[in-house]
Amino acid sequence: MTGQGLLSEAGKLLSESGFKTAPIVVSNAKIWRLHGTVLERSIKKAFGPISLIRIGDGERFKDHSTLLKIYQAMFRAHADRRSWILAFGGGVIGDIAGFAAATFMRGIRYVMVPTTLLAQVDSSVGGKVAINVKEGKNLIGAFHQPTAVLTDVAVLKTLPKRELASGLYEVIKSAAIRSESLLSYLERKLPEILSCRPREIEEIVVNTAKIKADVVASDERESGIRMVLNYGHTVGHALETETDYRRFKHGEAVGWGMIAALEYGRELGLLQAEEIARLIRLIGRVGCLPSLKGIAVDKLWNSLARDKKFRAGDIRMVLLRRLGEAEIRDGIEPASLRQFLGKFLTENRSRGGAQA
């Protein structure tokens, strides 16, 4: 369910959906300070007092130690198989709280209340939950669908500009692989979207989530077509891993990953020059991507080799045939890709980001 002001109605809506007891809420201090009072008041009115688990803010906290903290807090709260988790925050919260729900007593229900644009359009849709390990991002995970998702687009008004931009890169990704019309809408309405104007924000949230939901519905377990959702993520995840999840927001890494995929696709004879320029120009209009300075091709390549999208040495990447249409390209020549990445890093190290 998506709309304005849903946070204050969360308890009522969840009660009407069949929930009978108070949830165990997983959030972080920043989100709770901004929006916790509204959510808690609504939940308490419908179910009584909640149990609150606060975790660290950021991708580096999506790890085993945080997961154990959630389990231990759930045991202290006397949680059992009838309990349910409410994930209240961005993608990190949703991923790790969802993974806790998937594994606690072999699986309990959970609800997502996403508070970032990235979470509203991406991680809250599709049922993929995970934690990170030093070997790579999301390598320990499960498929566990939320029972409900409540998306209040009004909370996006409190997002820092960088967080909003991070989500917009993921919106651009969805448009690039599936909807040229959404891409055109973004080009026309970007100033209003960056200003968080309600009508435009709701439009992109609904349409982007629908793109992902349609793809997932045809391939829930990522055995085929769902992989197109990984456009920009092959290089993006490697960039996150090699910088210890500290330099890039997820969407920013995907932004660089899309640019890399565009330029590699050009070397393979995909896309017209004007299409490549058009997408890079839109990425640049959203914001300035963090620098690639100091990232060595050897380390980036090692991270790529551990990525779950590289199966048994068969390197596959998602590339664009044209704007709005993606393909999964198998059998990519390792030496060719590695050489390209070295050139890509060298050419872009001095750039502060993808500028128009």
RODREN-303190 format. One record per residue (C-alpha): x, y, z; residue in one letter. Coordinates in steps of 0.1 Angstrom, whole numbers, plus 5000, padded with zeros to 4 digits. Layout:
N
site u = X, v = Y, w = Z, roro = a
...
***
This chain:
356
site u = 5000, v = 5000, w = 5000, roro = m
site u = 5014, v = 5034, w = 4990, roro = t
site u = 5002, v = 5069, w = 4998, roro = g
site u = 5006, v = 5100, w = 5019, roro = q
site u = 5003, v = 5099, w = 5057, roro = g
site u = 5001, v = 5061, w = 5061, roro = l
site u = 5025, v = 5061, w = 5090, roro = l
site u = 4998, v = 5074, w = 5114, roro = s
site u = 4974, v = 5048, w = 5101, roro = e
site u = 4998, v = 5018, w = 5103, roro = a
site u = 4982, v = 5002, w = 5134, roro = g
site u = 4947, v = 5004, w = 5120, roro = k
site u = 4958, v = 4991, w = 5085, roro = l
site u = 4978, v = 4962, w = 5100, roro = l
site u = 4950, v = 4953, w = 5124, roro = s
site u = 4926, v = 4952, w = 5094, roro = e
site u = 4951, v = 4929, w = 5076, roro = s
site u = 4948, v = 4903, w = 5103, roro = g
site u = 4976, v = 4911, w = 5128, roro = f
site u = 4965, v = 4906, w = 5164, roro = k
site u = 4996, v = 4913, w = 5186, roro = t
site u = 5022, v = 4940, w = 5189, roro = a
site u = 5053, v = 4937, w = 5167, roro = p
site u = 5089, v = 4936, w = 5174, roro = i
site u = 5101, v = 4967, w = 5156, roro = v
site u = 5136, v = 4969, w = 5141, roro = v
site u = 5149, v = 5004, w = 5133, roro = s
site u = 5178, v = 5028, w = 5140, roro = n
site u = 5182, v = 5058, w = 5161, roro = a
site u = 5180, v = 5083, w = 5133, roro = k
site u = 5147, v = 5070, w = 5118, roro = i
site u = 5132, v = 5065, w = 5153, roro = w
site u = 5140, v = 5101, w = 5162, roro = r
site u = 5124, v = 5114, w = 5130, roro = l
site u = 5093, v = 5092, w = 5127, roro = h
site u = 5092, v = 5068, w = 5157, roro = g
site u = 5067, v = 5087, w = 5177, roro = t
site u = 5041, v = 5087, w = 5150, roro = v
site u = 5045, v = 5050, w = 5143, roro = l
site u = 5046, v = 5039, w = 5179, roro = e
site u = 5015, v = 5059, w = 5187, roro = r
site u = 4996, v = 5042, w = 5159, roro = s
site u = 5009, v = 5007, w = 5167, roro = i
site u = 5003, v = 5011, w = 5204, roro = k
site u = 4967, v = 5022, w = 5198, roro = k
site u = 4960, v = 4991, w = 5178, roro = a
site u = 4981, v = 4964, w = 5196, roro = f
site u = 4996, v = 4978, w = 5228, roro = g
site u = 5033, v = 4984, w = 5237, roro = p
site u = 5059, v = 4974, w = 5211, roro = i
site u = 5094, v = 4958, w = 5216, roro = s
site u = 5120, v = 4980, w = 5199, roro = l
site u = 5154, v = 4969, w = 5186, roro = i
site u = 5177, v = 4997, w = 5175, roro = r
site u = 5206, v = 4988, w = 5152, roro = i
site u = 5234, v = 5008, w = 5136, roro = g
site u = 5229, v = 5031, w = 5106, roro = d
site u = 5246, v = 5020, w = 5075, roro = g
site u = 5255, v = 4991, w = 5052, roro = e
site u = 5285, v = 4980, w = 5074, roro = r
site u = 5260, v = 4971, w = 5102, roro = f
site u = 5242, v = 4946, w = 5080, roro = k
site u = 5264, v = 4918, w = 5094, roro = d
site u = 5264, v = 4887, w = 5116, roro = h
site u = 5270, v = 4907, w = 5148, roro = s
site u = 5239, v = 4929, w = 5142, roro = t
site u = 5219, v = 4898, w = 5133, roro = l
site u = 5228, v = 4881, w = 5166, roro = l
site u = 5219, v = 4913, w = 5184, roro = k
site u = 5184, v = 4911, w = 5169, roro = i
site u = 5180, v = 4874, w = 5178, roro = y
site u = 5191, v = 4880, w = 5214, roro = q
site u = 5167, v = 4909, w = 5218, roro = a
site u = 5139, v = 4887, w = 5204, roro = m
site u = 5146, v = 4860, w = 5229, roro = f
site u = 5146, v = 4886, w = 5257, roro = r
site u = 5112, v = 4898, w = 5244, roro = a
site u = 5100, v = 4861, w = 5246, roro = h
site u = 5093, v = 4860, w = 5209, roro = a
site u = 5079, v = 4828, w = 5195, roro = d
site u = 5066, v = 4815, w = 5161, roro = r
site u = 5035, v = 4837, w = 5165, roro = r
site u = 5056, v = 4868, w = 5168, roro = s
site u = 5062, v = 4892, w = 5139, roro = w
site u = 5088, v = 4918, w = 5130, roro = i
site u = 5081, v = 4953, w = 5117, roro = l
site u = 5111, v = 4966, w = 5097, roro = a
site u = 5111, v = 5004, w = 5100, roro = f
site u = 5138, v = 5021, w = 5080, roro = g
site u = 5158, v = 5019, w = 5048, roro = g
site u = 5172, v = 4990, w = 5028, roro = g
site u = 5197, v = 4979, w = 5055, roro = v
site u = 5169, v = 4976, w = 5081, roro = i
site u = 5146, v = 4958, w = 5057, roro = g
site u = 5173, v = 4933, w = 5046, roro = d
site u = 5186, v = 4923, w = 5080, roro = i
site u = 5152, v = 4924, w = 5098, roro = a
site u = 5137, v = 4903, w = 5069, roro = g
site u = 5166, v = 4878, w = 5072, roro = f
site u = 5160, v = 4876, w = 5110, roro = a
site u = 5123, v = 4869, w = 5103, roro = a
site u = 5132, v = 4843, w = 5076, roro = a
site u = 5155, v = 4824, w = 5100, roro = t
site u = 5141, v = 4829, w = 5135, roro = f
site u = 5124, v = 4797, w = 5145, roro = m
site u = 5125, v = 4787, w = 5108, roro = r
site u = 5105, v = 4817, w = 5098, roro = g
site u = 5080, v = 4842, w = 5111, roro = i
site u = 5060, v = 4870, w = 5095, roro = r
site u = 5074, v = 4904, w = 5089, roro = y
site u = 5061, v = 4938, w = 5076, roro = v
site u = 5081, v = 4965, w = 5059, roro = m
site u = 5076, v = 5002, w = 5065, roro = v
site u = 5103, v = 5016, w = 5042, roro = p
site u = 5115, v = 5052, w = 5049, roro = t
site u = 5140, v = 5059, w = 5021, roro = t
site u = 5133, v = 5062, w = 4984, roro = l
site u = 5157, v = 5033, w = 4977, roro = l
site u = 5138, v = 5010, w = 5000, roro = a
site u = 5104, v = 5021, w = 4988, roro = q
site u = 5112, v = 5014, w = 4951, roro = v
site u = 5136, v = 4985, w = 4955, roro = d
site u = 5144, v = 4965, w = 4986, roro = s
site u = 5109, v = 4964, w = 5000, roro = s
site u = 5097, v = 4946, w = 4968, roro = v
site u = 5106, v = 4911, w = 4959, roro = g
site u = 5113, v = 4892, w = 4991, roro = g
site u = 5151, v = 4891, w = 4989, roro = k
site u = 5167, v = 4894, w = 5024, roro = v
site u = 5203, v = 4891, w = 5034, roro = a
site u = 5234, v = 4902, w = 5053, roro = i
site u = 5269, v = 4911, w = 5041, roro = n
site u = 5301, v = 4892, w = 5048, roro = v
site u = 5337, v = 4903, w = 5042, roro = k
site u = 5337, v = 4883, w = 5010, roro = e
site u = 5309, v = 4904, w = 4995, roro = g
site u = 5275, v = 4919, w = 4997, roro = k
site u = 5243, v = 4899, w = 5003, roro = n
site u = 5261, v = 4866, w = 5000, roro = l
site u = 5242, v = 4851, w = 5030, roro = i
site u = 5205, v = 4855, w = 5024, roro = g
site u = 5171, v = 4840, w = 5017, roro = a
site u = 5138, v = 4846, w = 4999, roro = f
site u = 5112, v = 4856, w = 5024, roro = h
site u = 5082, v = 4877, w = 5013, roro = q
site u = 5069, v = 4904, w = 5036, roro = p
site u = 5033, v = 4899, w = 5047, roro = t
site u = 5026, v = 4936, w = 5040, roro = a
site u = 5044, v = 4967, w = 5028, roro = v
site u = 5033, v = 5001, w = 5040, roro = l
site u = 5049, v = 5029, w = 5019, roro = t
site u = 5043, v = 5064, w = 5032, roro = d
site u = 5059, v = 5087, w = 5006, roro = v
site u = 5055, v = 5117, w = 5030, roro = a
site u = 5085, v = 5106, w = 5051, roro = v
site u = 5108, v = 5112, w = 5021, roro = l
site u = 5106, v = 5149, w = 5029, roro = k
site u = 5130, v = 5143, w = 5057, roro = t
site u = 5156, v = 5125, w = 5036, roro = l
site u = 5190, v = 5142, w = 5031, roro = p
site u = 5196, v = 5151, w = 4995, roro = k
site u = 5223, v = 5124, w = 4991, roro = r
site u = 5199, v = 5097, w = 5003, roro = e
site u = 5172, v = 5109, w = 4979, roro = l
site u = 5197, v = 5109, w = 4951, roro = a
site u = 5208, v = 5074, w = 4960, roro = s
site u = 5172, v = 5062, w = 4956, roro = g
site u = 5168, v = 5080, w = 4923, roro = l
site u = 5197, v = 5061, w = 4908, roro = y
site u = 5178, v = 5029, w = 4914, roro = e
site u = 5147, v = 5045, w = 4898, roro = v
site u = 5168, v = 5053, w = 4868, roro = i
site u = 5180, v = 5017, w = 4867, roro = k
site u = 5144, v = 5004, w = 4866, roro = s
site u = 5135, v = 5029, w = 4838, roro = a
site u = 5166, v = 5020, w = 4818, roro = a
site u = 5158, v = 4982, w = 4818, roro = i
site u = 5120, v = 4983, w = 4814, roro = r
site u = 5104, v = 5017, w = 4807, roro = s
site u = 5115, v = 5044, w = 4783, roro = e
site u = 5084, v = 5063, w = 4793, roro = s
site u = 5095, v = 5064, w = 4829, roro = l
site u = 5129, v = 5076, w = 4818, roro = l
site u = 5112, v = 5104, w = 4798, roro = s
site u = 5091, v = 5113, w = 4829, roro = y
site u = 5123, v = 5115, w = 4850, roro = l
site u = 5139, v = 5138, w = 4825, roro = e
site u = 5109, v = 5161, w = 4825, roro = r
site u = 5101, v = 5161, w = 4862, roro = k
site u = 5135, v = 5158, w = 4878, roro = l
site u = 5135, v = 5193, w = 4895, roro = p
site u = 5101, v = 5185, w = 4911, roro = e
site u = 5112, v = 5151, w = 4922, roro = i
site u = 5144, v = 5165, w = 4937, roro = l
site u = 5122, v = 5189, w = 4956, roro = s
site u = 5101, v = 5160, w = 4969, roro = c
site u = 5069, v = 5173, w = 4954, roro = r
site u = 5042, v = 5148, w = 4965, roro = p
site u = 5025, v = 5141, w = 4932, roro = r
site u = 5058, v = 5134, w = 4913, roro = e
site u = 5073, v = 5114, w = 4941, roro = i
site u = 5043, v = 5092, w = 4944, roro = e
site u = 5043, v = 5087, w = 4906, roro = e
site u = 5079, v = 5074, w = 4905, roro = i
site u = 5075, v = 5052, w = 4936, roro = v
site u = 5044, v = 5035, w = 4923, roro = v
site u = 5057, v = 5030, w = 4888, roro = n
site u = 5092, v = 5018, w = 4898, roro = t
site u = 5078, v = 4994, w = 4924, roro = a
site u = 5054, v = 4981, w = 4898, roro = k
site u = 5083, v = 4974, w = 4874, roro = i
site u = 5101, v = 4954, w = 4900, roro = k
site u = 5070, v = 4935, w = 4911, roro = a
site u = 5061, v = 4926, w = 4875, roro = d
site u = 5096, v = 4912, w = 4870, roro = v
site u = 5097, v = 4893, w = 4903, roro = v
site u = 5062, v = 4878, w = 4897, roro = a
site u = 5076, v = 4860, w = 4866, roro = s
site u = 5108, v = 4848, w = 4884, roro = d
site u = 5107, v = 4850, w = 4922, roro = e
site u = 5138, v = 4829, w = 4928, roro = r
site u = 5161, v = 4848, w = 4903, roro = e
site u = 5166, v = 4818, w = 4880, roro = s
site u = 5162, v = 4838, w = 4848, roro = g
site u = 5146, v = 4872, w = 4839, roro = i
site u = 5148, v = 4886, w = 4874, roro = r
site u = 5185, v = 4891, w = 4869, roro = m
site u = 5177, v = 4921, w = 4847, roro = v
site u = 5171, v = 4940, w = 4880, roro = l
site u = 5208, v = 4936, w = 4886, roro = n
site u = 5216, v = 4962, w = 4860, roro = y
site u = 5245, v = 4983, w = 4874, roro = g
site u = 5249, v = 4960, w = 4903, roro = h
site u = 5277, v = 4938, w = 4891, roro = t
site u = 5303, v = 4966, w = 4893, roro = v
site u = 5282, v = 4985, w = 4919, roro = g
site u = 5284, v = 4957, w = 4945, roro = h
site u = 5321, v = 4953, w = 4939, roro = a
site u = 5327, v = 4990, w = 4945, roro = l
site u = 5308, v = 4988, w = 4978, roro = e
site u = 5327, v = 4958, w = 4989, roro = t
site u = 5361, v = 4973, w = 4980, roro = e
site u = 5354, v = 5005, w = 4999, roro = t
site u = 5341, v = 4986, w = 5030, roro = d
site u = 5306, v = 5001, w = 5025, roro = y
site u = 5318, v = 5035, w = 5036, roro = r
site u = 5324, v = 5056, w = 5005, roro = r
site u = 5293, v = 5049, w = 4984, roro = f
site u = 5256, v = 5048, w = 4992, roro = k
site u = 5241, v = 5018, w = 4974, roro = h
site u = 5224, v = 5038, w = 4948, roro = g
site u = 5256, v = 5058, w = 4941, roro = e
site u = 5275, v = 5025, w = 4935, roro = a
site u = 5247, v = 5014, w = 4911, roro = v
site u = 5251, v = 5048, w = 4894, roro = g
site u = 5287, v = 5041, w = 4886, roro = w
site u = 5278, v = 5005, w = 4878, roro = g
site u = 5253, v = 5017, w = 4852, roro = m
site u = 5279, v = 5040, w = 4836, roro = i
site u = 5304, v = 5011, w = 4835, roro = a
site u = 5277, v = 4988, w = 4819, roro = a
site u = 5269, v = 5015, w = 4793, roro = l
site u = 5305, v = 5020, w = 4783, roro = e
site u = 5312, v = 4983, w = 4782, roro = y
site u = 5281, v = 4978, w = 4761, roro = g
site u = 5293, v = 5004, w = 4737, roro = r
site u = 5325, v = 4983, w = 4733, roro = e
site u = 5304, v = 4953, w = 4724, roro = l
site u = 5284, v = 4973, w = 4699, roro = g
site u = 5252, v = 4978, w = 4720, roro = l
site u = 5233, v = 5011, w = 4721, roro = l
site u = 5237, v = 5042, w = 4701, roro = q
site u = 5261, v = 5070, w = 4713, roro = a
site u = 5231, v = 5093, w = 4718, roro = e
site u = 5213, v = 5068, w = 4740, roro = e
site u = 5245, v = 5063, w = 4762, roro = i
site u = 5249, v = 5101, w = 4765, roro = a
site u = 5212, v = 5105, w = 4774, roro = r
site u = 5214, v = 5081, w = 4803, roro = l
site u = 5247, v = 5094, w = 4816, roro = i
site u = 5234, v = 5129, w = 4814, roro = r
site u = 5204, v = 5120, w = 4835, roro = l
site u = 5226, v = 5103, w = 4861, roro = i
site u = 5247, v = 5134, w = 4863, roro = g
site u = 5217, v = 5156, w = 4868, roro = r
site u = 5207, v = 5137, w = 4899, roro = v
site u = 5240, v = 5145, w = 4916, roro = g
site u = 5277, v = 5141, w = 4918, roro = c
site u = 5288, v = 5105, w = 4924, roro = l
site u = 5317, v = 5098, w = 4949, roro = p
site u = 5351, v = 5096, w = 4934, roro = s
site u = 5367, v = 5063, w = 4922, roro = l
site u = 5401, v = 5075, w = 4933, roro = k
site u = 5422, v = 5048, w = 4949, roro = g
site u = 5402, v = 5018, w = 4937, roro = i
site u = 5426, v = 4993, w = 4921, roro = a
site u = 5414, v = 4971, w = 4893, roro = v
site u = 5430, v = 4940, w = 4909, roro = d
site u = 5409, v = 4944, w = 4940, roro = k
site u = 5378, v = 4953, w = 4921, roro = l
site u = 5382, v = 4922, w = 4899, roro = w
site u = 5386, v = 4900, w = 4930, roro = n
site u = 5353, v = 4913, w = 4944, roro = s
site u = 5336, v = 4906, w = 4910, roro = l
site u = 5349, v = 4871, w = 4910, roro = a
site u = 5332, v = 4864, w = 4943, roro = r
site u = 5299, v = 4879, w = 4932, roro = d
site u = 5270, v = 4854, w = 4930, roro = k
site u = 5262, v = 4867, w = 4894, roro = k
site u = 5295, v = 4851, w = 4883, roro = f
site u = 5285, v = 4815, w = 4881, roro = r
site u = 5312, v = 4788, w = 4879, roro = a
site u = 5335, v = 4811, w = 4859, roro = g
site u = 5307, v = 4820, w = 4834, roro = d
site u = 5307, v = 4858, w = 4837, roro = i
site u = 5273, v = 4873, w = 4830, roro = r
site u = 5263, v = 4910, w = 4830, roro = m
site u = 5231, v = 4928, w = 4825, roro = v
site u = 5235, v = 4952, w = 4795, roro = l
site u = 5210, v = 4973, w = 4776, roro = l
site u = 5199, v = 4966, w = 4740, roro = r
site u = 5182, v = 5000, w = 4740, roro = r
site u = 5168, v = 5023, w = 4766, roro = l
site u = 5139, v = 5005, w = 4782, roro = g
site u = 5151, v = 4970, w = 4772, roro = e
site u = 5178, v = 4949, w = 4789, roro = a
site u = 5194, v = 4916, w = 4782, roro = e
site u = 5214, v = 4891, w = 4803, roro = i
site u = 5247, v = 4886, w = 4784, roro = r
site u = 5265, v = 4853, w = 4792, roro = d
site u = 5299, v = 4841, w = 4783, roro = g
site u = 5317, v = 4875, w = 4787, roro = i
site u = 5354, v = 4872, w = 4780, roro = e
site u = 5372, v = 4877, w = 4814, roro = p
site u = 5403, v = 4893, w = 4799, roro = a
site u = 5382, v = 4917, w = 4779, roro = s
site u = 5361, v = 4928, w = 4809, roro = l
site u = 5392, v = 4931, w = 4831, roro = r
site u = 5410, v = 4952, w = 4806, roro = q
site u = 5379, v = 4974, w = 4802, roro = f
site u = 5376, v = 4979, w = 4840, roro = l
site u = 5412, v = 4990, w = 4843, roro = g
site u = 5406, v = 5016, w = 4816, roro = k
site u = 5373, v = 5026, w = 4831, roro = f
site u = 5388, v = 5032, w = 4865, roro = l
site u = 5418, v = 5052, w = 4850, roro = t
site u = 5395, v = 5074, w = 4829, roro = e
site u = 5371, v = 5082, w = 4858, roro = n
site u = 5394, v = 5085, w = 4888, roro = r
site u = 5398, v = 5123, w = 4882, roro = s
site u = 5361, v = 5128, w = 4878, roro = r
site u = 5341, v = 5139, w = 4909, roro = g
site u = 5311, v = 5121, w = 4894, roro = g
site u = 5290, v = 5116, w = 4864, roro = a
site u = 5284, v = 5151, w = 4851, roro = q
site u = 5263, v = 5162, w = 4822, roro = a
***
